[in-house]
């Protein structure tokens, strides 16, 4: 009997794959047997991630890709097919945030967040799904939302709004793509120990004039039931499950991965 949790023979594209959550997701998918292709705008980050993953025994390739440029993602699909075959897993992990006072947020700030977190995610998914559909293949899409889609984060109105859009788009994508055998879900992580989270910690320290330090954030931002920050691979293992045959009945859902921090 086959292991329904395995991903042997599967090929995954991971946007924002050069660091943080991207590397953790790649580790989790590869430990289940998938081959992974990391997409990122940072060449040095990709090189470091590739080295780290190969030390863990992963089959991995990397390619520079800006998710706001459709020609970049088209080339990533072609590159993946040359190296491994047709990608049948897409993890839309690329994302950005900014901590800004509500009254200082301008249109250009909203555009920056939404161009990557929402429009880029949509464009990559559409191209990925069209590629699968044209070849008569099935697959999985997992979108990285955030528990910020469901609760409020101070000074991140545009980020929270973008992640709420991802949750809704996930439901729409699942309904539209299920006839083609493409299953779409999202995960909503909480406080994951990444460079982006630590940049928010630093911004908080600066904004509070040192009244709230990075050490305070490290101690208090993690889920109380866990007592620490979430590690990227812990989110990745939930994504690996959603992409496996064992997760086939979960469709169009946005799964909280925040150790009980969000109640709905």
C-alpha positions in Angstrom: 0.0 0.0 0.0 1.4 3.4 -1.0 2.1 6.1 1.6 -0.6 8.7 1.0 1.5 11.3 2.7 4.5 10.9 0.3 5.2 13.3 -2.6 7.5 11.1 -4.6 7.6 12.1 -8.3 6.1 15.5 -7.6 7.7 18.7 -8.7 7.1 21.9 -6.7 7.6 25.6 -7.6 8.1 27.8 -4.6 8.0 31.6 -5.0 9.9 33.6 -2.5 12.0 30.5 -2.1 15.3 32.0 -1.3 14.9 32.4 2.5 12.7 32.1 5.5 9.4 30.3 4.9 10.4 29.5 1.3 13.4 27.4 2.5 11.3 25.8 5.3 8.6 24.8 2.8 11.2 23.4 0.4 12.7 21.3 3.2 9.3 19.9 4.1 8.3 19.1 0.6 11.7 17.5 -0.2 11.7 15.4 2.9 8.4 13.9 1.6 10.1 13.1 -1.8 9.3 16.1 -4.0 11.8 17.9 -6.2 11.8 21.6 -5.7 12.5 24.7 -7.8 13.0 27.9 -5.8 12.0 31.2 -7.4 13.3 34.5 -5.9 14.6 37.9 -6.8 17.8 37.5 -4.7 20.6 35.6 -6.4 22.7 35.3 -3.3 19.7 34.1 -1.3 19.0 31.4 -3.8 22.6 30.2 -3.8 22.6 29.9 0.0 19.2 28.2 0.0 20.3 25.7 -2.6 23.4 24.8 -0.7 21.4 24.3 2.5 18.8 22.1 0.9 21.3 20.0 -1.0 23.1 19.3 2.3 19.7 17.8 3.5 19.6 15.6 0.4 17.0 17.6 -1.6 16.9 17.7 -5.4 16.7 21.4 -6.0 17.1 24.0 -8.7 16.9 27.8 -8.5 15.9 30.6 -10.9 15.6 34.3 -10.6 12.0 35.4 -10.8 10.0 38.5 -10.0 6.4 37.4 -9.5 5.1 40.8 -10.7 6.5 40.0 -14.2 4.6 37.3 -16.0 7.5 36.7 -18.5 9.7 35.8 -15.5 7.2 33.2 -14.3 6.7 31.8 -17.8 10.5 31.3 -18.0 10.4 29.6 -14.6 7.9 27.1 -15.9 10.0 26.3 -18.9 13.1 26.0 -16.8 11.4 23.6 -14.4 10.2 21.4 -17.3 13.8 21.3 -18.7 15.3 20.4 -15.4 12.7 18.1 -13.8 9.5 17.9 -15.8 6.1 19.6 -15.5 5.6 21.3 -12.1 2.4 20.0 -10.4 2.8 21.9 -7.1 2.8 25.7 -6.8 3.4 27.3 -3.4 2.7 31.0 -3.7 5.0 32.1 -0.8 6.4 35.4 -2.2 5.2 38.3 0.0 6.0 41.6 1.5 4.9 43.9 4.3 5.5 47.3 5.7 4.8 48.7 9.1 3.3 52.1 8.6 1.1 54.4 10.7 -2.4 54.4 9.3 -2.3 58.1 8.4 1.0 57.7 6.5 -0.1 54.9 4.2 -0.2 56.2 0.6 -1.5 54.7 -2.7 2.0 53.7 -3.7 2.3 51.7 -0.5 -0.9 49.8 -1.2 0.3 49.2 -4.7 3.6 47.8 -3.6 1.9 45.3 -1.2 -0.9 44.3 -3.5 1.3 44.0 -6.6 3.2 41.2 -5.0 0.9 39.6 -2.4 -2.3 39.6 -4.5 -1.7 40.4 -8.2 1.6 38.5 -8.5 0.0 35.5 -6.7 -3.0 35.5 -9.1 -0.8 35.8 -12.2 1.5 32.9 -11.2 -1.5 30.7 -10.3 -3.2 31.4 -13.6 -0.1 30.6 -15.6 0.7 27.5 -13.5 -2.9 26.2 -13.9 -3.0 27.0 -17.6 0.2 25.0 -18.1 -1.2 22.0 -16.3 -4.6 22.2 -18.1 -2.9 22.4 -21.5 -1.0 19.2 -20.7 -4.0 17.4 -19.2 -2.3 17.1 -15.8 -3.6 17.7 -12.2 -1.9 19.4 -9.4 -2.0 21.5 -6.2 -1.7 25.2 -5.3 -1.1 26.4 -1.8 -1.2 30.2 -1.1 0.5 31.8 1.8 -2.0 34.0 3.5 -1.6 35.0 7.2 -3.6 35.0 10.4 -3.4 38.7 9.7 -6.2 38.0 7.2 -8.5 37.3 10.1 -7.2 39.4 12.9 -5.7 42.9 13.1 -2.0 43.9 13.2 -1.1 47.4 14.2 0.3 49.6 11.5 -0.2 46.9 8.7 -3.6 47.8 7.3 -2.4 47.2 3.7 -0.7 43.9 4.5 -3.7 42.5 6.4 -6.0 43.6 3.6 -3.8 41.8 1.0 -3.9 38.6 3.0 -7.7 38.8 3.4 -7.8 39.0 -0.4 -5.6 35.9 -0.6 -8.1 34.0 1.6 -11.0 35.0 -0.6 -9.1 34.3 -3.9 -8.2 30.8 -2.6 -11.9 30.0 -2.3 -12.6 31.4 -5.8 -9.6 29.6 -7.3 -10.6 26.3 -5.8 -14.0 26.5 -7.3 -12.7 27.5 -10.7 -9.8 25.0 -10.9 -11.3 21.9 -9.4 -12.9 20.8 -12.7 -9.3 20.5 -14.0 -8.1 18.5 -11.1 -6.2 21.4 -9.5 -6.8 21.6 -5.7 -6.2 25.0 -4.1 -5.8 25.8 -0.4 -4.1 28.4 1.7 -2.3 28.5 5.0 -2.5 31.3 7.5 0.7 31.3 9.6 1.2 33.3 12.8 4.5 34.5 14.1 7.1 32.6 12.1 10.7 33.1 12.8 11.8 34.8 9.5 13.7 37.9 8.5 10.4 39.6 7.6 9.1 39.1 11.1 12.4 40.3 12.7 12.2 43.4 10.5 8.8 44.1 12.0 10.3 43.6 15.5 13.0 46.1 14.7 10.4 48.6 13.4 8.4 48.1 16.6 11.5 48.9 18.7 12.2 52.0 16.7 8.5 53.2 16.7 8.3 52.8 20.5 11.6 54.5 21.1 13.0 51.3 22.7 10.1 50.9 25.1 9.4 47.6 23.3 12.6 45.9 22.4 13.3 43.1 19.9 13.8 40.8 22.9 10.4 41.7 24.2 8.9 40.9 20.8 10.8 37.5 20.7 9.3 36.7 24.1 5.7 37.8 23.5 4.9 37.5 19.8 5.0 33.7 19.6 1.7 31.8 20.2 1.1 31.4 24.0 0.1 27.8 23.6 3.5 27.1 21.9 5.6 29.4 24.0 8.0 30.3 21.2 8.1 31.5 17.6 6.9 29.1 14.8 9.7 27.6 12.7 9.4 27.8 8.9 9.6 24.0 8.4 6.6 23.6 10.7 4.5 25.6 8.3 6.0 23.7 5.4 4.9 20.3 6.8 1.3 21.4 6.8 1.7 22.5 3.2 3.3 19.1 2.3 0.2 17.4 3.8 -2.2 19.6 1.7 -0.3 18.7 -1.4 -0.4 15.0 -0.7 -3.1 12.4 -1.5 -3.9 12.3 2.2 -5.1 15.9 2.0 -7.4 15.5 -1.0 -10.6 16.3 0.9 -9.4 19.7 2.0 -10.3 22.2 -0.7 -10.6 25.9 -0.8 -9.7 26.2 2.8 -7.4 28.6 4.7 -5.8 26.6 7.5 -4.5 28.5 10.5 -0.9 27.5 11.3 -0.4 29.6 14.4 -0.6 27.1 17.3 -4.1 28.1 18.4 -3.6 31.9 18.3 -6.6 32.4 15.9 -9.9 31.0 16.9 -11.7 31.0 13.5 
